[in-house]
Amino acid sequence: MKKVIIVLIMTGAVALAWWLISPLWINKTVDDVLPTAAKSPQTQATGNVQMGVTIAPDKTLSEVEMLVEQVAPADREQFMQEMEDQKTHEMAELVPSSPRILSQGNFYSVAHEGSGIAKLLSVDGSNILRLENLDVLNGPDLRVVLSKNTGIRTSADLGDYIELDTLKGNKGNQNYEIDSSIDIGEYKSAVVYCKAFHVVFNVAELQ
């Protein structure tokens, strides 16, 4: 019986050691696309509008020419300008809008070496935290958190914070959604944090 207990303890210890140590030799790269807000036309019909003049089946060419001649030149110019403005407006609606940077900062090393940029972005009314060119040491149970504090060196310095998600990877470009109920203007630091052992890996102060 004692041997069984010893074996179980040793097995558990080995499993724990592997969970703690193995990430240090594993790199996981993530490359999330930079989000954009694509503006679409109000209706499919609007999106398919072709600029130009067509003749109704029951109208002859001479009738159309006569109708055009009855319109004053100034009115024709105004009409054509309005058509051109409408076309320009519809094309602009189809062009994706770039995300707006609310604040950003570079990661600095705390418990472990690391680098990268953290950006708070506003995209089509939604807020996200984007990590770009991230290169940090992998580790167990790493989380991405936002803190209201600056000058963070230890878990005690985190103060009031929110956890966004598990770190997707220790390298690359990553997006993390922020709940709409959160006032992101109150948060001053993005942190890579080992939740299991309360260790601050890296911090980016957002300005």
N, C-alpha and C positions, 0 to 999 in steps of 0.2 A: 504493500500500500504506500509506504514511504517513497519507494522508487517511482511509483506512478506520479505522486505529487511532485517529486523532484523533476521528473521529465516534463510535466505540465508547466512548472515554473520556468524551466530552462527554455521550453518552446515559446512561452509567452515573452520571455526576456529577449530572445532572438528576434521574434516578430516586432517587438517594440523598437529594438535597435535598428532593424531594417527600415521601419517606418520613419525613424528619426534621421538616419544617415543617408539612405538611398537617394533622396531628392538632390543632395549636394552634388551628385554625379550625373544628374539628369537635367538637360535643358529642354524646355518646351517653348516653341516659338508660335506666337499667334499674330495674325495679320488682318485685323478687322478693317473694313473699308470705312473711310471718312464719311460720315453720314451727311446727306444733303436733303433739302426740302424741295421736292419736285412739285411745281405748281401745274395743275392740270386745268384745261378749259372747263367751263361750267357744264357744257353738254358735248356729247360726241359730235353733234351737228356743227357746233361752233368750231371744233377742232378740225373738221373736214372742209371748212369754207374755202373755196377757191376764188381768188380775186380775179375779176374780169367781167365781160359783158356777154350774155347769152341771149338768144332770141327765143321767145316763147313759140311753140309750134303753130299757134293760130295767128301769129303776127308775120307780116311780110317785111322784107328789108326796107322798103320805101317807107312803111309806116313807122318803123323804128327811127329812121333818119329824120323824118318829119317831127317826131316827138322830141328828138335831141335838139333840133334847130329851134324849137319853141322855148327851150330853156336858155335864159340869159347866160352869156359867157362867164360872168362873175359867179353865178350860181353853179355853173358846171365845175369851175375851178374849186369852189368851196366843197362841192360834193366829192370830187376826186381826192381832195386833201383829207376829208373826213374818212373816206375809205382807206386811204394810206395809213392814217393814224390808227384806225381800228385794226388793220393788219399788223402794225408794229406792236400794238398792245397785246394782241393774241399771241404773237411770237414770244413776247417777253414772259407771258404766263407759262409757256412751255419750258423755259430755261430754269434748271434747278438753282435754288438760291444757296449760297454758301453759309455754313454755320457761323454764328457770331461768337467770338471769344469773349467770355465774361471775365476770366482771370486765368493766370497760368504761372507756372514756376518749374524750376529744375530740381530733380531729385538729388539729394545729398546723402552720403553714407552715414549710418548710425551704428548698428550692430555689425553690418556687413557692407562691403563695397557695392555700389550700384549707381546707375545713371539713367537719364531719360527725362522726358518732359510730361508734366501733368497739365491738362487744360480743362477748364469748365466751359462747356459749349451750350449755346441755345440753338436748337434746331427745330424750326416749325412749331414753336410753342413748348417743346419738350427740352429738358436739360439732361446732359450726359457728362460724365467724366471720361476724358480720353487720355490714355497713356500712349505717348509716342516715343519710338526709339528706346523702349525700355530694355534695360540690361542689368538685372539684379541677380543675386544668388538665389537659387531655388531653396526651398525648405519645406518643412511640414506645416500643414494647416495655415497657409498664408492667406490673408484677407486684405481686401482693399477698403480702407475706411476714410471718411472725411471728419476732420476735427475742427472745432471752433478755436483751438489754441495754435500758437506758433512756438518756435523754439523747442520742439518735441525731441526728447532724447530717450525717455523711458515710457513704459505703459502708464505710469502715474501722471505723466504730462499730457496724456490724451484728453483728459477732461471730458467735456460733452462731445460725443462723437456718434456717427452713424456708420454702420457696416453696409457697404454696397453689395459685395459679393465675394466669393472665393477668387483669388488671383487666377486668371485664366492661363497664364504662362509667365515665365520669368524673362522672356524676351519678346520684342515685337511691338505691335500697335494694337491697342485694345480699347473697346468702348464699354462703359458701365452706365446703365440707366439710373436716373435719380427720380424718386417718387415726386410727383407734382406738388404734393403737400409740403415738401421740404423747402425752406427759405435758404437757398444756397448762398445768398449773400452773407450769411452768418458764418460760413465755414472757410477757414483760412489755411488749412493744410490737407494734403492728400498723403496717405500713409500706407506703406506695405508693412503689414503687421502679422506676426506669428501669434495667432489666437491661443493655441494650446499652451504655449509657454510664456505668453505675455512679453514678447520681445519685439521691439521696434526695429525693423530692418532698414527702411529708407523713408525719407520724408521729402515732400515738395511743398514749399510755402507758396500759396496762391496770391498773386497780386494783380 
